[in-house]
Amino acid sequence: MRVSELGERGLILRIRRAVGSGAPGVAVGIGDDSAVLEPSRGTRLLATTDLLLEDIHFRRRYAEPADIGWKALAVNLSDIAAIGGTPRFALVALACPAGTEVDDIDAFYEGMRLAAAPHGVVIVGGDTSASPDRWIVNVTLLGELEGAPKLRSGARPGDLLAVTGALGESATGLALLEATTAGAAAPALDRVERPLRDKVSQAHLRPVARVAEGRWLGASPAVNAMIDLSDGLAADLGHLTSESSAGARVYLEKLPISEAVWSVAAALARDPFELAVAGGEDYELLLAADPSAFPALAAGLEAATGTPLVAIGEIVEAEAGVAFLNSRGEPVPVGLGFEHFSSARSR
């Protein structure tokens, strides 16, 4: 069955059955003019939204509807994580061609539900519309915050810079998917173990937001500033230093780059450092922290969540600017990351 046969009202009822309508904190869910929500008393309300467009943020030739749903929610989860909050309620707007198969819509919401479930996030409403020729997805996510938020503006000279997890896997996965679906995959890829190829592909198609990590780091007085890595390390570090009126030094040899990135990048003749610095969509957390507290901070985060925290540089005075240094301490040029309105976008 196609969406045009089901009709908008039938589609809304189908979505309500798929995602449910009753959950703690939801007085009125999908089906009325507005959702009625009951956040926990004594917390601050957080709100974030992200717009995803076909052929800009995802391509249907390799992203399944469930992957699109998962990613659309994950990028919003990451924004809540970056401020140290807890995600609660999502509003989902979807526009797609009238000829879209209903099974694809079901799969889209199932992917979104799977991304939401580990964090207790409930889809409480949204909108649907016909689109001329491609998918458009907009998710608004509401969350809660206890205590003070971790902002981009809190970094100070002398702070240590650190990142969670590993960098470059999503960009490497994108390069792999593009090459494979275009029929231009390098023969050397056949020598890369399947689990390594799958790891980077999944990092791009179904990124995992660091929600538990963000909440744990957000509660630490040693963390002075935090941002999620959506546009790439170079671009997002630029946002953090700009808001903090500071500069930074990043040591390329300290960047956490996984075996999967090294292997797949080599097979595709790509520079793993470029993928790690300018690739984007890793959705790891970049933070500025008190250097004296870092050993305990890293050990505590890994014990609490299983996620490593790696020091990659430091915050310096604004006059020194932002520089990426090689193993000899020499500054090297790097890509600027993803910028929607640039004529030289890296993604």
C-alpha positions in Angstrom: 0.0 0.0 0.0 1.2 3.5 -0.8 0.7 6.6 1.4 -1.6 8.1 -1.2 -4.0 5.2 -0.6 -3.8 5.4 3.2 -4.5 9.1 3.5 -3.1 11.5 6.1 -5.5 10.6 8.9 -4.8 6.9 8.3 -1.1 7.5 8.3 -1.3 9.4 11.6 -3.3 6.6 13.2 -0.7 4.1 11.9 2.1 6.2 13.4 0.4 6.4 16.7 0.0 2.6 16.8 3.7 2.2 15.9 5.2 4.5 18.4 2.6 4.3 21.2 0.8 7.1 23.0 1.2 6.5 26.7 4.3 7.0 28.8 5.5 8.7 32.0 5.3 12.5 31.6 2.9 12.3 28.7 -0.6 13.5 29.6 -1.7 13.8 25.9 0.2 12.3 23.1 -0.3 11.9 19.3 -3.7 12.7 18.0 -4.6 16.1 19.4 -3.6 19.7 18.3 -0.8 19.7 20.9 1.0 17.2 23.1 0.6 17.9 26.8 3.7 17.0 28.7 4.7 17.0 32.4 8.4 17.4 32.9 10.0 16.5 36.2 9.7 19.2 38.8 12.9 21.2 39.6 14.5 20.7 36.2 15.2 23.0 33.2 13.5 22.3 29.9 15.8 21.8 26.9 14.8 22.1 23.3 16.6 21.3 20.0 15.7 20.6 16.4 17.4 19.3 13.3 16.3 19.2 9.7 17.5 16.3 7.5 17.0 16.4 3.7 17.5 13.6 1.2 20.7 13.9 -0.8 22.1 16.4 1.7 22.1 14.4 5.0 21.2 10.9 3.6 20.9 9.1 0.3 18.2 6.6 -0.3 20.4 4.5 -2.5 22.2 3.2 0.5 20.3 4.5 3.6 17.2 2.3 4.3 14.1 4.0 5.8 15.0 2.5 9.3 18.5 4.0 9.0 17.0 7.5 8.2 14.6 7.3 11.2 17.5 6.2 13.5 19.8 9.0 12.4 17.1 11.7 12.5 16.6 11.0 16.2 20.3 10.3 17.0 21.5 13.7 15.8 19.0 15.4 18.2 19.9 13.1 21.1 23.5 14.2 20.6 22.5 17.9 21.0 20.9 17.2 24.3 23.9 15.1 25.3 26.3 17.9 24.5 24.7 20.2 27.2 24.6 17.4 29.8 20.8 16.8 29.6 18.3 14.0 29.5 16.2 13.6 26.4 12.5 13.1 27.0 10.0 13.9 24.2 10.3 14.0 20.4 8.1 15.7 17.7 8.6 14.3 14.2 7.7 16.0 10.9 8.0 13.9 7.8 7.4 14.9 4.2 7.7 12.2 1.5 6.3 11.6 -2.1 2.7 10.4 -2.2 3.9 7.2 -3.9 6.0 6.2 -1.0 5.3 2.6 0.2 3.6 2.5 3.6 6.1 -0.2 4.6 8.9 2.3 4.2 7.1 4.7 6.6 6.7 1.9 9.1 10.4 1.1 8.9 11.3 4.8 9.3 9.4 5.0 12.6 10.7 1.7 13.7 14.3 2.9 13.2 13.4 6.0 15.2 11.8 4.0 18.0 14.9 1.8 18.2 17.1 4.8 18.6 14.8 6.3 21.2 14.2 3.3 23.3 17.5 3.0 25.2 17.0 6.6 26.4 13.3 6.4 27.3 12.4 9.0 24.7 8.8 9.1 23.6 7.5 10.4 20.2 4.6 12.6 21.2 3.5 14.2 17.9 4.6 15.9 14.7 3.3 16.4 11.2 3.1 14.7 7.8 3.1 16.2 4.3 3.5 15.3 0.7 6.8 16.2 -0.9 7.3 16.5 -4.7 10.2 14.1 -5.1 12.2 13.4 -1.9 12.1 12.9 1.8 12.4 15.8 4.3 12.6 15.0 8.0 12.5 17.4 11.0 12.8 16.3 14.6 12.3 18.5 17.6 13.5 17.0 20.8 12.7 18.2 24.3 14.8 17.3 27.3 15.5 18.1 31.0 18.5 19.3 32.8 19.4 19.2 36.5 22.0 21.8 37.5 24.0 24.1 35.2 24.3 23.4 31.5 27.7 22.7 29.9 27.9 25.4 27.2 30.3 26.1 24.3 31.4 29.3 26.0 33.0 28.0 29.1 36.5 27.0 27.9 39.5 29.0 29.3 43.2 29.1 28.5 45.0 26.2 30.3 42.0 23.8 29.9 42.7 20.4 28.4 40.9 19.4 25.2 39.5 15.8 25.1 37.1 13.8 23.0 35.0 10.7 23.7 35.3 7.6 21.5 37.0 7.6 18.2 37.0 10.1 15.2 36.5 9.7 11.5 34.4 6.5 11.4 31.3 8.2 10.0 33.2 10.1 7.3 35.0 6.9 6.4 31.7 5.0 6.2 30.3 7.6 3.9 33.3 7.4 1.6 32.9 3.6 1.6 29.2 3.7 0.9 29.5 6.3 -1.9 32.3 4.3 -3.6 30.5 1.0 -3.3 27.1 2.2 -4.5 28.7 4.1 -7.4 30.5 1.0 -8.5 33.9 2.7 -7.9 35.0 0.7 -4.9 38.8 0.1 -4.7 39.9 -3.5 -5.2 42.0 -3.1 -2.0 38.7 -3.0 -0.1 38.4 -6.8 -0.6 41.4 -7.2 1.6 39.7 -5.2 4.5 37.9 -7.5 6.9 34.2 -7.3 6.7 33.7 -6.3 10.4 35.9 -3.3 9.9 33.9 -2.2 6.8 30.6 -2.8 8.6 31.8 -0.8 11.6 32.4 2.4 9.6 29.2 1.9 7.5 27.1 1.6 10.6 28.8 4.6 12.2 27.5 6.7 9.3 24.1 5.1 8.9 23.2 4.7 12.6 25.4 7.0 14.8 25.2 6.4 18.5 24.7 9.6 20.6 26.7 9.9 23.8 23.7 10.5 26.0 24.9 8.7 29.2 28.4 10.1 28.7 27.0 13.7 28.3 25.0 13.4 31.4 27.9 12.0 33.4 30.3 14.7 32.1 27.7 17.4 32.6 27.6 16.6 36.3 31.4 17.0 36.7 32.7 20.4 37.9 35.9 19.6 36.1 34.2 20.0 32.7 34.1 23.7 31.6 32.7 23.5 28.1 31.3 20.8 25.8 30.0 20.5 22.2 29.0 17.5 20.0 31.0 16.7 16.9 28.4 17.0 14.1 30.2 19.1 11.5 33.7 17.8 12.2 36.4 18.4 14.8 37.9 21.4 13.0 34.5 23.1 12.5 33.1 22.3 16.0 36.3 23.2 17.8 36.0 26.5 15.9 32.5 27.0 17.3 33.8 26.2 20.8 36.8 28.6 20.7 34.8 31.4 19.1 32.1 31.2 21.8 34.8 31.0 24.5 36.9 33.8 23.0 39.9 31.5 23.0 42.3 29.6 20.8 43.4 25.9 20.8 46.2 23.5 19.9 45.4 20.0 18.7 48.0 17.3 18.3 47.2 15.1 15.4 49.2 12.1 16.7 46.9 12.1 19.8 43.6 11.8 17.8 41.8 8.5 18.6 41.5 6.9 15.2 40.2 3.3 15.1 41.7 0.3 13.2 38.6 0.4 11.0 39.3 3.9 9.8 43.0 3.2 9.2 42.2 0.1 7.1 39.3 1.4 5.1 40.9 4.8 4.5 44.0 3.1 3.2 42.0 0.9 0.8 40.2 4.0 -0.5 43.4 6.0 -0.7 42.0 8.6 1.8 43.9 10.4 4.5 42.6 9.1 7.9 43.6 12.4 9.6 41.5 14.4 7.1 38.6 12.1 7.8 39.0 12.5 11.5 39.4 16.2 11.5 37.1 17.4 8.8 34.7 14.5 8.1 31.9 15.3 10.5 28.9 13.3 11.9 30.9 11.4 14.5 28.6 12.7 17.3 31.3 12.3 19.8 31.7 14.9 22.6 34.5 17.4 22.6 35.2 19.1 25.9 37.4 21.5 27.7 38.3 20.4 31.2 40.6 21.1 34.2 43.9 19.3 33.4 44.6 18.4 37.0 41.2 16.5 37.1 41.6 14.8 33.8 43.0 11.4 34.9 40.1 10.9 37.3 37.6 12.3 34.7 38.7 9.8 32.1 38.8 6.9 34.5 35.4 7.7 35.9 33.8 8.1 32.5 35.1 4.8 31.3 34.0 3.0 34.5 30.5 4.5 34.3 29.8 4.2 30.6 32.6 2.1 29.0 33.5 5.0 26.7 37.1 6.2 26.6 38.0 9.9 27.0 41.2 10.9 25.1 43.2 14.1 25.6 44.0 15.7 22.2 45.2 19.2 23.0 44.7 22.3 25.0 42.9 25.7 25.1 45.2 28.7 24.6 44.8 32.5 24.4 42.6 33.8 21.5 45.5 35.6 19.9 47.2 32.3 19.2 44.3 31.1 17.1 43.5 27.5 16.4 46.2 25.2 15.1 46.5 21.5 14.3 50.1 20.3 14.9 52.0 17.3 13.5 54.4 15.1 15.4 57.2 17.7 15.0 55.0 20.4 16.5 54.5 22.1 13.2 51.1 23.5 12.2 49.5 21.8 9.3 46.4 22.9 7.2 43.2 20.9 7.7 39.8 21.0 6.1 37.2 23.2 7.7 34.5 20.5 8.0 30.9 20.7 6.9 29.2 24.1 6.2 25.8 24.1 4.6 26.1 27.3 2.7 29.8 27.1 1.7 30.7 26.8 -2.0 33.4 24.3 -1.0 31.7 21.9 1.3 33.7 18.9 2.5 30.8 16.5 2.8 
